[in-house]
Amino acid sequence: MEEYDFVQTIYHADFAENNSNFIDNNVLLSSREDGNWCGRGMYFWDNLSNARYWQNKKKKHSNRDVTISQASLRCYETEILDLTDDDSAKALYRAAVHYKSKVGFDVDLCKLGAVINFVHQALIDDQQKAFSVVKLAGVYGRNKEENLIESYERAYDKGRKSPHATSRLKIIYSVRHEGLLFSQCLYHS
């Protein structure tokens, strides 16, 4: 068995038939996103609570069954475009500007997903090593249910703007290659 330097259990909330297809047939449920998220790939949460949040959100807008699948993401850290890291985010911007001028393609630098997709394809076209996973943090509204971190953050917000703990940031992975996913199964609570 190959030894990877990055292993993370990840969760995907989707319609039951999509998750079954992912688990039974190893079919990557790729988004074609090119707006403000991770670009193309299958989206996963880094923890079960966030997947349940998304499951409930999808259930509210559909009468279809929504399930959660889980998998093990195994890769090398060099395969991850980690946009929770300032240096990686700056490098992505520099690459976008470089390739934009090199190929003359007018990519909108304000659409993160489009930039990620553009740089990924430009790296491949330039015969450079391209990333296989995108990691970023999304900001979501405050929890409706009280919890320790939310209570702390509300108390802390009263006039102070310095760094503080929050549960509003949610880590999201977009996986572009099914070969990085192992042990897919339906999560049963």
C-alpha angles and dihedrals in degrees: 000000000000116000115229125192093218124053123164133167106230135187134213125195114203145132111303094246091053093049090047090053090049093050101037099039102024089239114165108226095217122194117217089211117157101161126080105325137064100310121230122359141072112301123228137176122227094228141031096243092060091047090052089050090055092043090056091046092053092046091056091059099042141040091218125107112265118200137179123236124193131204141169114249108209121179145117118280088237088066092060124089095206107198091178084074115079094213092054091047091051091047090052090052092049091048091050092051091046096049092040090060093038097053098026093232115148104225116176104243089201093065106077096192092051091049092049091049092046095049092044091054093041091054090051092047089049089051091243126139108271126203120256099197133041119204123191142153120242123201115228130182124270119286116261090216118069118248135165097261094046091049090050092048094050091050091045094049092066096110101321122109102179123115116292142164117279139172091202094092114085122191115227129187125200111199117200100184126052090208089077094060122085137174096020113187142152111265112236116195 
